[in-house]
């Protein structure tokens, strides 16, 4: 699965990331990690203190990757609306779900302040970044002045995470896509209509 040039510690981290996404913390046994990584029995304890330490490293990497992906889109080219649109429409494995969102549904991760911290920090950072884009759009007159950046950011994240759940329940990305289209229609910059024109 992994080429020989990839270090054992790297294979362990990547295997743990995949397994946490697929099975959750409890389902990610040391044996499963070693098998997925193609690593020997003692290798986990050679590179890490144990499963919690390895899981924390894997969760941090997953969180950092999601944050970097979001930042690349939200800080990219285009108007504030176009950047939020790009974030909502970016390519995702919708039926597999969000690796960070998956961690929020894992009782063992949520019960551990240490494992939960990177998840909380990442969600908060992405929400804050989206809120900043909305506020920028308001300053430019692209979004209605009464919109609250923090509330819109929460709605964007809720649409994405809720969309994953609906898509998985339906076995089709269509539900995710419908939620995204609906939110974008609500956020779409308004152009003055006939009734808005001065008499």
C-alpha angles and dihedrals in degrees: 000000000000125000118246092248091067110094121242093243090052091050090050092051094047093045090051091050091053094046094047088054093048103036111012127235099301093046091051100085123180088244092054091048093051092047093049091047094045088232132147126256100264098037096095092056091043092059102025138029090242143294097315091053092047092045091051091052090049093047092049091052093048091049093048091049093051091047092050092048092051092046093051091057099038093048092043130103125298140055120309090261092050092050092051088046090051090050092051094043099042117125113277137166089241097180092050091052132212117316092215093043088052090057092055088061093051109099092202092055093045091048091056114074090200096051092040096051098078090047094051093044093051096048090048092049094050091046091050091048093052091047089054091053090051092050089050089052090051091052090051091049092244095116127044111268092233093063114109112222095211092049093048090048090052089049091051092052092043090052092051097045094039089047090058091053094048092046093050091047091051095039089231136090089226093093091053091048092049092053092049093048091049094052093046090051090054092048096042110126109259120239116205112264128208092270090054094055117101113255 
